[in-house]
Structure formats: C-alpha cells, structure tokens
Amino acid sequence: MYDMIEQFKKFEEEKGLLTDRVADFYYWVYVRFNVYMKLEEIANRQVKLTVKKNHIQIQDLFFLIRNLTYNNPLLYHEHRDILFFTHARRTFDNGKYVCLYTDKIAEQLKETAVSAEFLYGTKHLRPYYTESLLELDCVDVYPVIFLKLFGKLYKKRYKRELTQFKNIAQRLDEDIFKEFGITAGVKFYYELLTRRFFWYKIKKKMLRRIIKSISPKVIVEVVGYETNKMIINEIAHEMGISTIELQHGVIGRGHIAYNYLINREYRHLPEYIFYYSDYWKHTCDYPVAKTKQIVTGYPYMEEQMRKNKSCQWKSKNMKVLILSQPEFSVKLRSLIEDVLKQFQHIACNIEFIYKLHPAEYSLPIETWKELLKYNNVKLVHDGSKSLYSLFAESDIQVGVTSTAVFEGLAYHLTTFIYHLEKTDIYMKDLKETESAIFFDTAFELVKLILETHKRTEREMNLENKFFVKNSLNNIVHEIQKVVDQR
C-alpha cells in the first residue's frame, strides 16, 4: 500500500497533472483522491459494505424548500470575522446533534463567528447544538437542478473543454494502465472530470457570493479535500482570506489527500492545519508551511474524557470493544464471528461489545445477525451510547485504522490491531512503540485476549503523544492570532 502511494505521487508529478488545467480549472486536484481510491479498490479487490442511502423525508423536503427560497444563504448579508464550515455528519449528544470539531469552538467565538453547513445526504441532522447555522442546501442542490434542466446548454457552452476532458480521460486510462497495470475505464475518468468541472463552475459562483457577503478574515473547516472545501480554499486564496483545517481523524502516509511529492503552493489546500498533537505532523507529507502546521488538540475528546472517566472494575467480566469501520466491515465481522465460535468452547467471563461506525447505523441490524447468535456479544448500532463511555468500561479494544483506536489508547486500553492492507501505514508507529499488538487471524486474537491480564484500576491520562491538553483554549487562541494578523 505504501509503495502504491509513493508510486502514485511520483506518477502525478512526472505527468505534470497537479499543475495542468482546463481553462481555469486545475482538474487533477479535484479528482486525485477519487482516482486513487478507485485504483486501490481495484488493486486490492476490496469487498466493501454498501451503506444504504436514506430517502428524503417530508420534513426534510420542507426544510430543503425553505433553504432554497426565503432562507437561502445567498441572501445572507452580515459580516463576521470567522466563518466555520462544520462536519455535516453530526453526533447525537445530550438531546442535540453536535459537530465534534467546530461547535464548541464556534460557541467560544460566537460574537465574531458564524457557522455554515452543507447537506448530509439529503438533510441536516436536527436539532443542532449550534445556535445559528447557515444551511448551504443551495450549493449542493442548485448544480443538480441546473444540469438536469440546462445540461445540453452547458455541454454546448463548454464543448471545447469537454473535448479536452475526453482526451485527458483517454490519456489517463492509458498512462495509469502502463504505470499500475490497472484500468478503471475511460468512462470513469471522463464522467468524474466533467462532473467536477460543472460543479466547480456552478458552485464557485455561489460560494464566492456567500463568502463575499460575510467577508470573513478567517475560514475554519474540516475534511479539506472535499470538493466544496477545495473550492472554498481557492476562493479564499483569491480574496486574501486565511483558511484553517482542523484535523478530523486519522491521517498518515496511506491517506492520499494529505500526501504530495512536491511542497509547492496549492490553491485548493488550506493555509493552516491544526493537529491533535505533534505526533500527527510527522505522519504525512502535507504541503502546508511548517510554521502554519499548529498543534492544538481535540476539544470534544478532551471534554468527553472528563465526563467518562475510566472505571475501577469490580465485575469479574473482562470487556472487549470491537471498533467497526465501513471499509473493513466485512472482514472484521467475519473475524469476530470466528473468535466468538472459539470462545464457545472456552470457560471464561469475557463480554464483547461490537461498536458500529456511525456510517453503518442506517444498515439493517440483520447485517450482523451471525454475531447476535452469541449471548456474550452486544451490538451497539446507534448513537444512544457514547463511544467514550464504552472506552471507560472496556479493558481491551480491537480495531483496524480507526481514529477511535487512538482515543481508546488515551484510556490505556490494551490494544490489538487487525493486520489488514492499511494497518502497516496508519498504525505502524503503534506497533513499533509497543502501544498496540498486530494480529492476523482469529486464533491469534483469541490467544491475545486470553493472555491479557485483567486490569483492576486505570487512571485517565491526557498527557499522551496523540492528543495534547487544553485543546479548546489552544484552538481559540490560535484562530484569534490569525484573525489579528488580517
């Protein structure tokens, strides 16, 4: 996997893809993540869990119509120094849906800030923790409507560019096959390129208008490699607005969005990036100036650890927490089924907690029916129980490459990593520092669990190399510093 990342980085430089453009559109930066993920999927013959798409509900349709008409953010005119773009996949916490990355920070800066949010599928998760929120439905919906109604006119208007994309798609398919021995097909590249091009053309006008009406000094975002965020970063670059990306999960040399061969200026990237700790600065080759890679921490995790302190066990039962991920769900589920079968013949008091990823909540519970046949496993299939409360009550965690693994380490959980295709890249340091143990088979995991001595006491400790303390104050202070420089 690491070799493929390095090969991909060299390939895109040798072919001049990162600096090539059609009209004013630097097309490769908008498709490189999708292209790499497609190649990786084909190369590894990955079997992925298909997450069911939710159909739009009547209530969501009402809000959507409202946000496309009189509540349209294109009509918003109020200056704010700071503009937050939230993570639309919110977490239900204490009766409200909270953005884990921006809400607490925006609350501290509410006198000078406003938050904005793109659609999560076809809706927003309500009620919000955020007091006031610009719902950017128009940016996600209008391009779809325009292309449905005026697709032929757009194709006629941009006939020259579409011809160029046909040639680029043909060349990409040929060059990538020569380099990697993989073909995704000319159609895949052409449709990806043209779709991103039309989105770029339509969305950039709307986003520029919204940003101009707010006229912020600083934009704060998460998931900076999404199309919307890259367009926002370009606009901010052109308007002289500073952009900050907050780390939102595991990054490393296996994440193509955070790895480039050449450290040049890229208009689509943020100006600053705020990391959980110094550890994460050295896990990737991200072309942001070293002086603008700032260590700040993760406020939501720090707050939850204060609320959910590690338990002192009186129970005889050892608890093993399994952290699912959509990408590895099929393989992990099969592994745990084998583990549970083996424990049927072993006399011991061990409970398994199988925690689904939020992206898996919408799937029918029957997906995990084979696990539910065993009486020593509990399936956590919604957000009713905090991940941190599960950490607090567990003794062992089993994962693959999830961010949650690092959070579980802050609770001093004995950590076992299922050795799959990406673990050598994302979790290599955990193995080398003996923070975690890798395993390959169900038999090995059973043996490791049985060999683990049950802990009778753990102390919460935020002084670890993965997350720094005082994170909320750190982030607020660093954002204010950037504002003051503008």
Residue pairs with C-beta under 8 A, 6 or more apart in sequence:
1 40
1 254
1 421
1 422
1 424
1 425
2 253
2 254
2 424
2 425
4 39
4 40
4 43
4 180
5 36
5 253
5 254
5 256
5 259
5 425
7 179
7 180
8 36
8 39
8 256
9 259
9 260
9 261
9 285
10 261
11 175
11 176
11 179
11 180
12 18
12 28
12 32
12 261
13 261
13 262
15 175
17 28
17 32
18 26
18 28
18 29
18 32
18 260
18 262
18 264
18 266
19 26
20 26
20 27
20 28
21 27
22 161
22 164
22 165
22 168
22 197
23 161
25 161
25 197
25 200
25 201
26 267
26 268
27 165
27 168
27 193
27 196
27 197
29 230
29 266
29 268
30 196
30 200
30 227
30 230
30 268
31 189
31 192
31 193
31 196
32 256
33 225
33 256
33 257
34 192
35 172
35 176
35 184
35 189
35 192
36 256
37 256
38 184
38 188
39 176
39 180
39 182
39 184
40 46
41 48
42 182
42 184
43 180
43 182
44 421
46 327
47 330
47 331
48 326
48 327
48 329
48 330
49 326
49 329
49 330
49 360
49 363
49 367
51 326
51 359
51 360
51 362
51 363
52 362
52 363
52 364
53 121
54 121
54 122
54 123
54 362
55 122
56 64
56 122
56 123
57 123
60 122
60 123
63 123
63 124
63 126
63 135
63 137
64 122
64 123
64 137
64 141
67 73
67 135
67 137
67 138
68 137
68 138
68 141
68 142
71 135
72 138
73 116
73 134
73 135
73 136
73 138
73 210
74 138
74 206
74 209
74 210
76 134
76 210
76 213
76 214
77 213
78 114
78 213
78 214
79 214
79 215
80 112
80 113
80 114
80 214
80 215
80 216
81 112
81 113
81 216
81 217
81 218
81 483
82 106
82 109
82 112
82 113
82 114
82 216
82 217
82 218
82 219
82 220
82 479
82 483
83 113
83 114
83 115
83 116
83 211
83 214
83 216
83 218
83 219
83 220
84 102
84 105
84 106
84 113
84 114
84 115
84 116
84 219
84 220
84 221
85 102
85 115
85 116
85 117
85 118
85 219
85 220
85 221
85 222
85 228
85 229
85 232
86 99
86 101
86 102
86 103
86 115
86 116
86 117
86 130
86 133
86 222
87 99
87 100
87 101
87 102
87 222
87 223
87 248
88 99
88 117
88 118
88 119
88 120
88 124
88 125
89 120
89 125
89 358
89 359
90 97
90 98
90 99
90 100
90 120
90 125
90 128
90 129
91 97
91 98
91 100
91 358
91 383
92 98
92 125
92 383
92 384
93 129
93 386
95 127
96 127
96 128
96 129
97 125
97 126
97 127
97 128
97 129
98 104
98 129
98 300
99 115
99 117
99 129
99 130
100 248
100 300
101 222
101 246
101 248
101 300
102 115
102 220
102 222
102 246
103 115
103 129
103 130
104 299
104 300
104 303
104 472
105 220
105 246
105 299
105 472
105 475
105 476
105 479
106 113
106 115
106 130
107 131
108 472
108 476
109 476
109 479
109 480
110 131
112 483
114 132
114 134
114 214
115 130
115 132
115 133
115 134
116 133
116 134
116 135
116 136
116 210
117 124
117 133
117 134
117 135
117 136
118 136
118 139
118 140
118 228
119 136
119 137
119 140
119 141
124 133
124 135
134 210
136 210
136 228
138 206
139 203
139 206
139 207
139 210
139 228
140 228
142 202
142 206
143 198
143 199
143 202
143 203
146 154
146 202
147 154
147 198
147 202
154 198
155 162
158 197
158 198
158 201
161 197
162 194
165 190
165 193
165 194
165 197
166 190
168 189
168 193
169 186
169 187
169 189
169 190
169 193
170 186
172 189
173 183
173 184
173 185
173 186
173 189
176 182
176 183
176 184
177 183
196 227
199 227
200 227
200 231
203 227
203 228
203 231
204 231
204 234
204 235
207 228
207 231
207 232
207 235
208 235
208 239
211 219
211 232
211 235
211 236
211 239
211 241
212 239
216 241
217 241
217 242
217 482
217 483
217 486
218 241
218 242
218 243
218 244
218 479
218 482
218 483
218 486
219 232
219 236
219 241
219 242
219 243
219 244
220 243
220 244
220 245
220 246
220 479
221 229
221 232
221 233
221 243
221 244
221 245
221 246
221 270
222 245
222 246
222 248
223 229
223 248
224 230
224 233
224 243
224 245
224 257
224 269
224 270
224 273
225 257
225 258
229 245
230 268
230 269
231 268
232 243
233 243
233 267
233 268
233 269
233 270
234 267
234 268
235 241
236 242
236 243
236 271
237 243
237 267
237 271
238 267
241 486
242 271
242 272
242 482
242 485
242 486
243 270
243 271
243 272
244 270
244 271
244 272
244 273
244 274
244 479
244 482
245 270
245 272
245 273
245 274
246 274
246 475
247 273
247 274
247 275
247 276
247 280
247 298
249 403
250 401
250 402
250 403
250 406
250 426
251 258
251 280
251 283
251 284
251 286
252 258
252 283
252 284
252 425
252 426
253 259
253 283
253 284
253 285
253 425
254 401
254 422
254 425
254 426
255 284
255 426
258 284
258 285
258 286
259 284
259 285
259 286
260 266
260 285
260 286
260 287
261 285
262 287
263 285
263 287
264 287
265 287
266 287
269 286
269 287
269 288
270 288
271 288
271 292
272 288
272 292
272 293
272 294
272 482
273 286
273 288
273 292
273 293
273 294
274 294
274 295
274 296
274 475
274 478
275 281
275 293
275 294
275 295
275 296
276 295
276 296
276 297
276 298
276 406
276 466
276 467
276 468
277 295
277 297
277 464
277 465
277 466
277 467
277 468
278 295
278 465
278 468
279 429
279 465
279 466
280 466
281 293
281 295
283 429
286 293
294 478
295 468
295 474
296 468
296 471
296 474
296 475
296 478
297 467
297 468
297 469
297 470
297 471
297 472
297 474
297 475
298 467
298 471
299 471
299 472
299 475
301 388
301 407
301 410
301 467
301 471
302 462
302 467
302 469
302 471
302 472
303 472
304 386
304 387
304 388
305 388
305 410
305 411
305 460
305 462
307 386
307 388
308 386
308 388
308 389
308 391
308 392
309 392
309 460
310 391
310 392
310 411
310 412
310 458
310 459
310 460
311 392
311 393
311 458
312 456
312 457
312 458
313 395
313 454
313 455
313 456
313 457
316 349
317 349
317 350
317 351
318 348
318 349
318 350
318 351
318 395
318 396
318 449
318 452
318 454
319 350
319 351
319 352
319 353
319 393
319 394
319 395
319 396
320 350
320 351
320 352
320 353
320 394
320 395
320 396
320 397
320 398
320 449
321 353
321 355
321 390
321 391
321 394
321 396
321 397
321 398
321 408
321 413
322 332
322 336
322 352
322 353
322 354
322 355
322 397
322 398
322 399
323 355
323 357
323 397
323 398
323 399
323 400
323 402
323 404
323 405
323 408
324 332
324 333
324 354
324 355
324 356
324 357
324 360
325 332
325 357
325 399
325 400
325 401
325 402
326 357
326 359
326 360
327 400
328 400
328 401
328 418
328 420
329 357
329 360
331 418
331 420
332 400
332 418
333 368
333 370
333 371
335 418
335 441
335 442
335 445
336 352
336 354
336 371
336 377
336 398
336 442
337 370
337 371
338 442
339 352
339 442
339 445
339 446
339 449
340 352
340 371
340 374
340 376
340 377
342 442
342 443
342 446
343 350
343 374
343 376
343 446
344 374
346 446
346 450
348 450
350 376
350 449
351 376
351 377
351 378
352 374
352 376
352 377
352 378
353 377
353 378
353 380
353 390
353 394
354 368
354 371
354 377
354 378
354 379
354 380
355 380
355 387
355 390
355 404
356 363
356 368
356 379
356 380
356 381
357 402
358 383
360 367
360 381
361 381
361 382
361 383
365 372
365 379
365 381
368 379
368 381
371 377
371 379
372 379
380 390
387 404
387 407
388 407
391 397
391 407
391 408
391 411
391 413
392 411
394 408
394 411
394 413
395 413
395 414
395 452
395 454
395 455
396 413
396 414
396 415
396 416
396 449
396 452
397 404
397 405
397 408
397 413
397 414
397 415
397 416
398 415
398 416
398 417
398 418
398 445
399 405
399 408
399 415
399 417
399 418
400 417
400 418
400 420
400 422
400 423
401 422
401 423
401 426
401 427
405 415
405 417
405 427
405 430
405 436
406 466
406 467
407 467
408 415
409 415
409 430
409 435
409 436
409 464
409 466
410 460
410 461
410 462
410 464
410 466
410 467
411 458
411 460
412 455
412 458
412 459
412 461
414 452
414 455
415 430
415 435
415 436
415 437
416 436
416 437
416 438
416 439
416 445
416 448
416 449
417 423
417 427
417 430
417 431
417 436
417 437
417 438
417 439
418 438
418 439
418 445
419 438
419 439
419 440
423 438
427 436
427 438
429 435
430 436
431 437
431 438
437 448
439 445
439 448
462 469
463 469
468 474
